[in-house]
C-alpha cells in the first residue's frame, strides 16, 4: 500500500514538473500532494478516474446548502468531444439547470474557468461557440432571484471533476440526492475540510 502511495505521489510530482517545464503552469507542491493522495483514496474506494480522450466529455455538478452540506450531485456524460473551455461552460449550464430543477432561487455558480467567470461578470461574450454558451449560461442565470459567479481553483472543484470522470461510463445523466457515490466520498471529505 505504501509503495502504491509513493508511486502515485512521484507520478503526480513528475506530471507537475512537466506542466511547469512545458507550459509554465506551476502548481504548489502541497496541492500536488493533496491531489495525489485524494486519487489514491478514490482508487481504494473503487472509483477509477481517467481522461476520457476520444470517448467523450463528462460534467459534474455538486449542489450544497449554505453550510456546505451536499444536497445533490449529478453527472452528465456525452459522446461529444469539447475543449476544456467549452466543457466548463457546458458544466455551468448543467449546474444551473440542476439548480432550476430543484427550485432554488439563490445560487452561487462556482467554476475553475476564470475566462468563463470573467465573461459572466462583465456580461461581455466572445464571438465564438464558447461565447454563445456563456450567453446561454448568463440568460439562464438571470432567471434566478439572486446569482453570484465565483471563480474557484481546480483543487477546490475536486468533487465536480471526480463526478465528471465517474465510472462506469454511461452516456446519460445521473443524480444522487442526499447521498454520495462511495467512490466520491473521499473527495467530499477532503473538500469539506476546505469549506469549514
C-alpha positions as CSV (number, residue, x, y, z in Angstrom):
1,X,0.0,0.0,0.0
2,X,2.8,2.5,0.9
3,X,4.5,1.6,-2.3
4,X,1.3,2.5,-4.2
5,X,1.0,5.9,-2.5
6,X,4.7,6.6,-3.1
7,X,4.4,5.8,-6.8
8,X,1.3,7.9,-7.2
9,X,2.9,10.9,-5.4
10,X,6.0,10.5,-7.6
11,X,3.9,10.4,-10.7
12,X,1.9,13.5,-9.6
13,X,5.1,15.5,-9.0
14,X,6.6,14.3,-12.3
15,X,3.4,15.4,-14.0
16,X,3.5,18.8,-12.2
17,X,7.2,19.2,-13.3
18,X,6.3,18.5,-16.9
19,X,3.5,21.1,-16.8
20,X,5.8,23.7,-15.3
21,X,8.5,22.9,-17.9
22,X,6.3,22.7,-21.0
23,X,3.6,25.3,-20.3
24,X,4.8,27.5,-17.4
25,X,1.8,26.2,-15.3
26,X,3.1,26.0,-11.8
27,X,1.3,24.1,-9.0
28,X,2.1,24.3,-5.3
29,X,3.8,21.1,-4.1
30,X,1.2,20.8,-1.3
31,X,-1.6,20.9,-3.8
32,X,0.1,18.2,-5.9
33,X,0.4,16.0,-2.8
34,X,-3.2,16.5,-1.8
35,X,-4.4,15.6,-5.3
36,X,-2.2,12.5,-5.4
37,X,-3.4,11.3,-2.1
38,X,-7.1,12.0,-3.0
39,X,-6.6,10.0,-6.1
40,X,-5.3,7.1,-4.0
41,X,-8.3,7.4,-1.7
42,X,-10.7,7.4,-4.6
43,X,-8.9,4.4,-6.2
44,X,-9.1,2.5,-3.0
45,X,-12.8,3.2,-2.7
46,X,-13.3,1.5,-6.0
47,X,-13.6,4.5,-8.3
48,X,-11.3,5.0,-11.3
49,X,-10.9,8.5,-12.7
50,X,-9.5,8.7,-16.2
51,X,-9.1,11.1,-19.1
52,X,-11.9,10.3,-21.5
53,X,-9.8,11.1,-24.5
54,X,-11.7,10.0,-27.6
55,X,-14.6,8.6,-25.6
56,X,-16.4,11.9,-24.9
57,X,-16.9,14.5,-22.2
58,X,-18.3,14.5,-18.7
59,X,-19.7,17.2,-16.5
60,X,-20.1,17.0,-12.7
61,X,-22.3,19.2,-10.6
62,X,-22.5,19.5,-6.8
63,X,-25.3,21.3,-5.1
64,X,-24.6,22.3,-1.5
65,X,-26.7,24.1,1.1
66,X,-25.4,27.3,2.9
67,X,-23.4,25.2,5.4
68,X,-21.6,23.3,2.6
69,X,-23.5,20.0,3.0
70,X,-24.1,18.2,-0.2
71,X,-27.7,18.1,-1.2
72,X,-27.5,16.7,-4.7
73,X,-24.8,15.6,-7.2
74,X,-25.1,14.9,-10.8
75,X,-23.0,13.8,-13.8
76,X,-23.7,14.2,-17.4
77,X,-21.6,12.1,-19.8
78,X,-21.9,12.7,-23.5
79,X,-20.1,11.3,-26.7
80,X,-19.1,14.8,-27.9
81,X,-15.5,16.0,-27.5
82,X,-15.1,19.5,-26.4
83,X,-12.2,21.7,-25.3
84,X,-11.8,22.4,-21.6
85,X,-13.3,25.9,-22.0
86,X,-16.4,24.5,-23.7
87,X,-16.7,21.7,-21.2
88,X,-16.6,24.2,-18.3
89,X,-19.3,26.3,-19.9
90,X,-21.4,23.3,-20.5
91,X,-20.9,22.2,-16.9
92,X,-22.0,25.7,-15.7
93,X,-25.2,25.3,-17.8
94,X,-25.8,21.8,-16.4
95,X,-25.3,23.1,-12.9
96,X,-27.8,26.0,-13.4
97,X,-30.3,23.7,-15.0
98,X,-30.0,21.4,-12.0
99,X,-30.5,24.3,-9.6
100,X,-33.5,25.4,-11.6
101,X,-35.0,21.9,-11.5
102,X,-34.5,21.9,-7.7
103,X,-36.5,25.1,-7.4
104,X,-33.6,27.1,-6.0
105,X,-33.8,30.9,-6.1
106,X,-30.4,32.0,-4.6
107,X,-27.4,30.4,-6.3
108,X,-23.6,30.7,-6.3
109,X,-22.1,29.3,-9.5
110,X,-18.6,28.2,-9.0
111,X,-16.2,27.3,-11.8
112,X,-12.5,26.9,-12.2
113,X,-12.7,28.6,-15.6
114,X,-11.5,32.2,-14.9
115,X,-12.4,33.1,-18.5
116,X,-16.0,31.9,-18.1
117,X,-16.5,33.7,-14.7
118,X,-15.0,36.9,-16.0
119,X,-17.2,36.8,-19.1
120,X,-20.3,36.3,-17.0
121,X,-19.4,39.0,-14.5
122,X,-18.6,41.5,-17.2
123,X,-21.5,40.5,-19.4
124,X,-19.2,40.5,-22.4
125,X,-19.4,37.4,-24.5
126,X,-16.8,36.2,-27.0
127,X,-17.8,35.9,-30.7
128,X,-17.3,32.2,-30.8
129,X,-19.0,29.0,-29.6
130,X,-17.7,29.4,-26.1
131,X,-19.2,32.9,-26.0
132,X,-22.5,31.6,-27.2
133,X,-22.6,29.0,-24.4
134,X,-21.6,31.7,-22.0
135,X,-24.6,33.8,-23.1
136,X,-26.9,30.8,-22.6
137,X,-25.5,30.4,-19.1
138,X,-25.9,34.1,-18.4
139,X,-29.5,34.1,-19.7
140,X,-30.3,31.1,-17.5
141,X,-28.6,32.7,-14.5
142,X,-30.8,35.8,-14.9
143,X,-33.8,33.7,-14.1
144,X,-32.7,33.3,-10.5
145,X,-33.7,35.7,-7.7
146,X,-30.0,36.1,-6.7
147,X,-27.0,34.8,-8.6
148,X,-23.3,35.1,-7.9
149,X,-20.5,34.0,-10.1
150,X,-17.4,32.8,-8.3
151,X,-14.0,31.6,-9.5
152,X,-12.5,28.6,-7.6
153,X,-9.2,26.9,-8.2
154,X,-9.3,23.5,-9.7
155,X,-8.4,21.8,-6.5
156,X,-11.5,23.5,-4.9
157,X,-13.6,21.8,-7.6
158,X,-12.3,18.2,-7.0
159,X,-15.8,16.7,-6.3
160,X,-17.3,18.0,-9.6
161,X,-14.2,16.8,-11.5
162,X,-14.4,13.4,-9.8
163,X,-18.0,13.2,-10.9
164,X,-17.1,14.2,-14.5
165,X,-14.9,11.2,-14.7
166,X,-17.3,8.9,-12.9
167,X,-17.1,5.2,-13.8
168,X,-18.9,3.3,-15.0
169,X,-19.0,5.3,-18.2
170,X,-22.6,5.8,-19.2
171,X,-23.7,8.3,-21.8
172,X,-26.5,9.6,-19.7
173,X,-27.4,11.9,-16.8
174,X,-27.4,10.5,-13.3
175,X,-28.2,12.2,-10.0
176,X,-27.7,11.4,-6.3
177,X,-29.9,13.1,-3.8
178,X,-28.8,13.3,-0.1
179,X,-26.3,10.6,-0.8
180,X,-22.8,10.4,-2.3
181,X,-21.4,7.6,-4.5
182,X,-18.9,5.6,-2.5
183,X,-16.1,6.4,-4.9
184,X,-16.6,10.1,-4.5
185,X,-16.9,10.1,-0.7
186,X,-13.1,10.6,-0.2
187,X,-13.2,13.7,-2.4
188,X,-16.2,15.1,-0.5
189,X,-14.4,14.5,2.8
190,X,-11.3,16.3,1.6
191,X,-13.4,19.1,0.1
192,X,-15.4,19.5,3.4
193,X,-12.2,20.3,5.2
194,X,-11.5,23.2,2.8
195,X,-15.1,24.5,3.2
196,X,-15.2,24.6,7.0
